[in-house]
């Protein structure tokens, strides 16, 4: 995995997490939530990372999958 990608997911990506599976894309302190960043951009990117880093960063890869599972529970009907 490229060093830059790992650096993004170990430093920047965790700062987007609000909890209960939800990411945000606004500045710190602003609870900005939308379906683009939540359901497409950030969720998809973290699942790609979890696949690419499954062998080299298994703890963070599982954390990403766990966040996606929590997020998906909000959309079960």
Secondary structure, 3 states (H helix, E strand, C coil): CCHHHHHHHHHHHHHHEEECCEECCCCCCCCCCCHHHHHHHHHHHHHHHHHHCCCCCHHHHHHHHHHHHHHHHHHCC
